[in-house]
Amino acid sequence: MSMPTVPVITIDGPTASGKGTVAHRVAKQLGFHYLDSGALYRLTALSAQQNHIALDDEAKLAELARVLPCRFVHGHVLLDEQDVTDAVRAEAIGVAASKIAVLPEVRKALVDLQVAFRYAPGLVADGRDMGTVIFPDATQKIYLTASVEARASRRYKQLIEKGFSANMEDLVKDLTERDARDSARTAAPLKPAPGAYILDTSAMGVEQAVQIVLDLYAKASQ
Ligand code: C5P
């Protein structure tokens, strides 16, 4: 008898498109698990910084990623049992994450960890390559996007709320550079997965985006 497959909703898209918030809420509504795959790249970057490993040392970074001592507990991110929830969200760590994410060996080292998040009753996974590489058989694939300006202003608000300093001009520049790096890389570039629903949230609130994803999933799983 074949095992029924565990449903997965993938939400991919560029930096600060709101995927994290939408994915998290969809997961909560459905009682599904949630994978923030970007956090794994951020954790690897943070761990590299702490261990003085250069961001282009592919072999050492992959080694680090393969045995990443991380845990996700009630919305908190732990690295080596230290609470790094805020530290991993820092803009500089996001930039470092996008630099190491171009390295194929690092990506490969994180595959098993990501696939392991798929267990009953289901998973909502957010990232850049969830629908294209990690869960190509996902029940529903979403490509969530928004204009650079909308994304920069959302990121600005987030950073200020968390007590980080932020500057709109720098944010637009960082986002544009990260988009270019994520889309131009050869290993798992950022692009909509075949069959993905393109959801532009530039002029849309979170609730509306969440509802659209829930409706699409309900239809896909019929
Ligand atoms: O989504 P988030 O901004 O936290 O991701 C940080 C960086 O990690 C992204 O800029 C991207 O380069 C990389 N990433 C990736 N593949 C994923 C998730 C994140 O390459 N699935």
Residues whose N, C-alpha, C, O or C-beta is under 5 A from the ligand:
A	BS01	C5P	T15 S37 G38 A39 Y41 G94 A97 S98 A101 G127 R128 D129 R178 D182
